[in-house]
Amino acid sequence: MVGPIGVRLKDIQEALAALQGVVHATPLDRSRTFSAMAGCDAYLKLENMQKTGSFKIRGAYNKIRTLNAAERAHGVIAASAGNHAQGVASAASMAGAKATIVMPEAAPLAKIIATRGYGAEVVLSGTVYDEAYERALELQQAGGQTFIHAFNDNAVIAGQGTVGLEILRELEDVSSIVVPVGGGGLISGIALAVKETAPHVKVYGVQAQGAPAMYMSKRSHALKTVPDAVTMADGIAVKVPGDLTFAIIDKYVDDIFVIDDEAIASTILMLLERAKLMVEGAGAVSLAALLHGKVPAQGKVVSVISGGNIDVNMISRIIERGLVKAGRRVKISTMVVDRPGALHRLLSVIAALRANVIHIYHDRVERNVPIGQSIVEVGLETRDTLHTEEILSTLRKEGYNVEVL
């Protein structure tokens, strides 16, 4: 059963006024590249360029600004996979309140360091957000701090909804808005703001396929949970969505879709390469859904890029994987005669084809290598799949038995 809605359009409008000078009114950019790919006018609402690197400071500040002096003196506590942590830490610092943040043990190091950099105490507990949340509740009961929920709080929802008002202000003829969904704080605020102001505008949500709780809830019109939330998009890896957010989503959101991690990763790489934007997994799901045909693509479509706090190690893995998928990195294995000049001949063929050798392994004593021969494994940087096929074909014509590893 869906509960009552505790947020009004007036609350979001008041939050927008309170946030003036505190947060950035982030850019709303039309992307010619992504418009051509999606078959619509594709716009990006760049909350990855927000203070603290995500939209989360909007809701956190709007909640903390309502606390009285005694509540601020007792401090605040929150649970977060990273972005809410930085938003709460920054907002608490502005308010002169001590912040304690409980984060999952696997939270990206960059987010942990950034949260501490804003002056918060960080406690690592649990493997996912929901376990960190339970630990934060235990600490809150013992310490008496005000709990700042990541999404299931009316003041937080109102703060996040200011993103929707900014979009309507900058793009009056917007057709639809596509929003990442974890616990539902961002999309519930945006949907309420948009539907109460311009009800003809469609609002679509996107979840990671490995964490589809709100997708399931929307489909059944009843709050659902999932046993696990496994996705590279750690910012939306939520097993238990909010009941306050769900009430708004069930009424105002037109539909919710899911997208797999492969599509998310490829979109992160495209944003980095084509748009020169650093975006985290949760921030990329909206555009990923648009580019992969998961959401309707008609008229002017805004993808909310919700955050850019991605770990550099994750970026490295995504780039490497993306280059392999695009045929721009390949690892091959072959045999050469074990005598001087044989390796040079192989590499000369590769060099003539303008491929770049990035690593090489040469061994003549491996168990399965015949006496008088050597095995050679070569990692190559190529232009594309066609270039890779040309290299393989040429090597085979030259007498090499080549295997792609």
C-alpha positions in Angstrom: 0.0 0.0 0.0 1.3 3.4 -1.0 1.5 5.9 1.9 0.8 9.7 1.9 3.1 12.2 0.1 4.8 14.6 2.5 6.5 16.9 0.0 4.8 19.8 -1.8 5.9 21.8 -4.8 6.2 24.8 -2.4 8.8 22.9 -0.4 10.9 22.4 -3.5 10.6 26.0 -4.5 11.6 27.1 -1.0 14.6 24.8 -1.2 15.7 26.2 -4.5 15.6 29.7 -3.0 17.6 28.5 0.1 20.2 26.9 -2.1 21.0 30.0 -4.1 24.7 30.8 -3.6 25.2 27.5 -1.8 25.2 25.1 -4.8 25.8 25.5 -8.5 23.0 25.9 -11.0 24.7 23.2 -13.0 24.9 23.4 -16.9 22.3 21.9 -19.1 24.2 21.1 -22.3 22.9 19.8 -25.7 25.1 17.0 -27.0 25.3 16.9 -30.8 27.1 13.5 -30.6 24.6 11.8 -28.3 21.7 13.4 -30.1 22.8 11.7 -33.3 23.2 8.4 -31.5 19.9 8.5 -29.7 17.8 10.0 -32.5 16.5 12.9 -30.4 17.7 16.2 -29.0 19.8 14.9 -26.1 20.6 17.2 -23.2 22.8 16.5 -20.2 22.1 18.0 -16.8 25.6 18.0 -15.4 25.3 17.4 -11.7 28.8 15.8 -11.9 29.9 19.4 -12.0 28.1 20.2 -8.8 29.9 21.0 -5.5 31.1 17.7 -3.9 30.8 16.1 -7.4 27.1 15.2 -7.2 23.5 16.4 -6.6 23.5 15.1 -3.0 24.6 18.3 -1.4 21.2 19.8 -2.4 19.2 17.5 -0.2 21.8 17.4 2.6 22.0 21.1 2.9 18.2 21.5 2.7 17.8 19.1 5.6 20.6 20.4 7.8 19.5 24.1 7.4 16.2 23.2 9.2 18.0 22.0 12.3 17.9 24.2 15.4 21.0 25.1 17.5 20.7 22.2 19.9 20.4 19.7 17.1 23.4 21.2 15.3 25.4 21.0 18.6 24.6 17.2 18.8 25.9 16.7 15.3 24.6 14.7 12.4 25.1 11.2 11.2 24.5 9.5 7.8 25.0 6.3 5.9 26.3 6.5 2.3 28.1 4.7 -0.5 29.9 8.0 -1.1 28.1 10.9 -2.7 25.6 11.5 0.1 28.6 11.3 2.5 30.3 14.2 0.8 27.1 16.2 0.6 26.4 15.8 4.3 30.0 16.4 5.3 30.1 19.6 3.3 26.7 20.9 4.4 27.5 20.1 8.1 30.7 22.0 7.8 28.8 25.0 6.5 26.4 24.7 9.4 29.1 24.2 12.0 27.9 20.8 12.9 30.0 17.6 13.5 29.3 14.9 10.9 29.8 11.1 11.2 29.4 9.1 8.1 29.1 5.3 7.9 30.2 4.0 4.5 30.4 0.4 3.1 33.8 -1.1 3.4 34.1 -1.4 -0.4 33.3 2.3 -0.9 35.7 3.9 -3.5 38.8 5.3 -1.8 38.4 8.6 -3.5 35.0 9.1 -1.9 36.3 8.1 1.5 39.2 10.6 1.3 36.9 13.4 0.0 34.5 12.8 2.8 37.2 13.1 5.4 38.5 16.1 3.6 35.2 17.9 4.4 35.9 17.3 8.1 33.6 14.3 8.7 34.5 11.2 10.7 34.2 8.2 8.5 33.2 4.7 9.9 33.5 1.8 7.5 31.0 -1.0 8.0 29.2 -3.6 5.9 29.5 -4.6 2.3 26.6 -2.5 0.8 24.7 0.7 1.6 22.0 -1.1 3.5 24.4 -2.7 6.0 26.2 0.7 6.5 22.7 2.2 7.1 22.0 -0.3 9.9 25.3 0.5 11.6 24.6 4.2 11.3 21.3 3.7 13.1 23.0 1.9 15.9 25.5 4.8 16.3 22.8 7.4 16.1 20.8 5.7 18.9 23.9 5.7 21.1 25.1 9.2 20.3 21.9 11.2 19.8 22.8 12.8 16.5 20.3 13.8 13.9 20.1 11.2 11.2 20.3 12.5 7.6 18.9 9.9 5.4 20.3 9.5 1.9 16.9 9.5 0.3 13.9 8.7 2.6 13.4 12.1 4.1 11.0 14.8 2.9 13.5 17.7 3.3 16.1 15.7 1.4 13.6 14.9 -1.4 12.7 18.6 -1.7 16.3 19.5 -2.0 16.9 17.0 -4.8 13.8 18.2 -6.5 15.5 21.5 -7.3 17.3 19.8 -10.1 13.8 19.4 -11.8 13.0 23.1 -11.4 16.3 24.1 -12.9 15.7 21.9 -15.9 12.2 23.4 -16.5 13.6 26.9 -16.1 16.4 26.4 -18.7 14.5 24.2 -21.2 10.8 25.1 -21.3 10.0 22.8 -24.1 11.6 19.7 -22.6 9.8 16.5 -23.6 11.2 14.0 -21.0 13.7 13.7 -18.2 15.6 10.5 -17.5 16.9 10.1 -14.0 19.1 7.5 -12.2 17.3 5.6 -9.4 18.7 4.0 -6.3 16.6 4.7 -3.2 14.5 7.2 -5.1 15.4 10.6 -3.5 16.5 12.3 -6.7 13.7 11.0 -9.0 11.0 11.5 -6.5 11.9 15.2 -6.0 12.4 15.8 -9.7 9.1 14.0 -10.6 7.1 15.9 -8.1 8.6 19.3 -9.1 8.1 18.6 -12.8 4.6 17.0 -12.8 3.2 19.7 -10.5 4.7 22.4 -12.8 4.5 20.9 -16.3 2.5 17.7 -16.1 3.0 16.9 -19.8 6.7 16.3 -19.4 7.6 12.6 -19.0 9.8 11.5 -16.2 11.6 8.2 -16.5 13.8 6.4 -14.1 16.7 4.0 -14.7 18.1 1.4 -12.3 21.1 -0.9 -12.7 20.0 -4.4 -13.6 21.7 -5.8 -10.5 19.8 -3.6 -8.1 16.2 -3.3 -9.4 14.2 -2.8 -6.2 12.4 0.4 -7.3 11.8 -1.0 -10.8 10.1 -4.0 -9.2 8.2 -1.7 -6.8 6.9 0.5 -9.6 5.8 -2.5 -11.6 3.8 -4.0 -8.8 2.7 -0.7 -7.1 4.0 -2.0 -3.9 7.3 -1.5 -2.1 9.7 -4.3 -2.9 13.2 -5.2 -1.8 15.9 -7.3 -3.3 18.3 -9.7 -1.4 21.4 -8.3 -3.1 22.4 -5.2 -5.0 25.3 -6.0 -7.2 26.4 -3.4 -9.7 29.4 -1.3 -10.7 27.1 1.7 -10.1 27.7 1.8 -6.4 25.8 5.0 -5.9 22.5 3.3 -6.7 23.2 -0.1 -5.2 20.2 -0.1 -2.9 18.4 -3.2 -1.6 15.7 -1.4 0.3 14.2 1.7 -1.4 12.4 4.4 0.6 8.7 4.3 1.4 8.5 8.1 1.2 10.2 8.2 -2.2 8.1 5.3 -3.5 4.8 7.0 -2.7 5.9 9.9 -4.9 7.4 7.7 -7.6 4.3 5.5 -7.8 2.1 8.6 -8.4 4.3 10.8 -10.6 7.0 8.8 -12.4 5.9 7.5 -15.9 8.1 4.4 -15.9 11.3 2.9 -14.7 13.7 0.8 -16.8 16.9 -1.2 -16.1 20.2 -1.3 -17.8 23.1 -3.7 -17.5 26.6 -2.9 -16.3 28.2 -3.4 -19.7 26.1 -0.6 -21.1 26.9 1.6 -18.1 30.6 1.0 -18.6 30.5 1.7 -22.3 28.6 4.9 -21.6 31.2 6.1 -19.0 33.9 5.5 -21.6 31.9 7.4 -24.3 31.3 10.4 -21.9 35.0 10.5 -21.2 36.1 10.2 -24.8 33.4 12.1 -26.7 32.3 14.7 -24.2 35.4 14.9 -22.0 33.2 14.3 -18.9 34.2 12.2 -15.9 31.1 10.4 -14.7 30.5 7.6 -12.2 28.4 4.5 -12.8 25.3 5.8 -11.1 25.6 9.1 -13.0 25.8 7.3 -16.4 22.8 5.1 -16.2 20.3 7.7 -17.5 22.3 8.3 -20.7 23.1 4.6 -21.1 19.4 3.8 -21.1 18.8 6.5 -23.7 21.6 5.4 -26.0 20.7 1.7 -25.8 17.0 2.3 -26.6 15.6 1.5 -23.2 13.6 4.8 -22.8 11.5 6.6 -25.4 13.6 9.0 -27.4 11.4 11.8 -28.7 11.8 15.5 -28.7 14.1 17.1 -26.2 15.3 14.5 -23.7 17.3 15.4 -20.6 19.6 12.8 -19.0 20.5 13.7 -15.5 24.2 13.0 -15.0 23.9 12.7 -11.3 27.6 12.4 -10.2 31.2 12.2 -11.2 32.9 10.7 -8.2 34.5 7.7 -9.8 37.5 5.8 -8.5 40.5 6.1 -10.8 41.1 2.4 -10.6 37.6 1.8 -11.9 38.2 4.3 -14.7 41.3 2.3 -15.7 39.4 -1.0 -15.8 36.6 0.5 -17.8 39.1 2.0 -20.3 41.0 -1.2 -20.7 37.8 -3.2 -21.1 36.3 -0.7 -23.5 39.4 -0.7 -25.7 39.2 -4.5 -25.9 35.5 -4.5 -26.8 36.1 -1.9 -29.5 38.9 -4.0 -31.0 41.5 -1.4 -30.1 43.4 -3.7 -27.7 44.2 -7.3 -28.6 46.4 -10.0 -27.1 47.7 -12.7 -29.5 49.8 -15.8 -29.2 51.9 -17.7 -31.7 54.9 -19.9 -32.1 58.3 -18.9 -33.6 61.4 -20.8 -34.4 63.9 -20.6 -31.5 66.8 -19.0 -33.3 68.2 -15.4 -33.7 66.0 -13.1 -35.8 62.7 -15.0 -35.5 61.2 -12.7 -32.9 62.5 -9.7 -34.9 60.7 -11.0 -38.1 57.4 -11.4 -36.2 57.6 -7.9 -34.8 58.6 -6.4 -38.2 55.4 -7.7 -39.7 53.4 -6.2 -36.8 55.3 -2.9 -37.1 54.7 -2.7 -40.9 50.9 -2.9 -40.1 51.2 0.1 -37.8 50.2 -1.7 -34.6 51.8 -0.6 -31.4 53.3 -3.3 -29.1 52.3 -2.6 -25.5 53.7 -5.8 -23.9 55.4 -9.0 -25.0 56.1 -12.4 -23.4 58.6 -14.8 -24.9 59.3 -18.3 -23.5 61.0 -21.4 -25.0 61.0 -23.7 -22.0 57.2 -23.8 -21.2 56.0 -27.4 -20.8 53.8 -27.4 -24.0 56.3 -25.7 -26.2 58.1 -28.1 -28.7 61.9 -28.2 -28.6 63.3 -25.8 -31.1 60.3 -23.3 -30.8 59.3 -20.5 -28.6 55.9 -19.2 -27.6 55.3 -15.5 -28.0 52.4 -13.5 -26.6 52.0 -10.0 -27.8 49.7 -7.2 -26.5 48.8 -4.8 -29.3 47.2 -1.4 -29.5 45.2 -1.1 -32.8 42.9 1.3 -34.5 39.7 -0.7 -34.5 38.3 -4.2 -35.2 39.1 -4.0 -38.9 42.7 -3.2 -38.2 42.9 -6.1 -35.8 41.5 -8.5 -38.5 44.0 -7.1 -41.0 46.9 -7.9 -38.6 45.6 -11.5 -37.9 45.1 -12.2 -41.6 48.5 -10.9 -42.6 50.3 -12.9 -39.9 48.5 -16.1 -41.0 49.5 -15.5 -44.6 53.1 -15.1 -43.3 52.8 -18.6 -41.9 52.1 -17.8 -38.2 49.5 -19.9 -36.4 47.9 -17.0 -34.4 45.5 -17.4 -31.6 43.6 -14.4 -30.0 43.8 -14.7 -26.2 
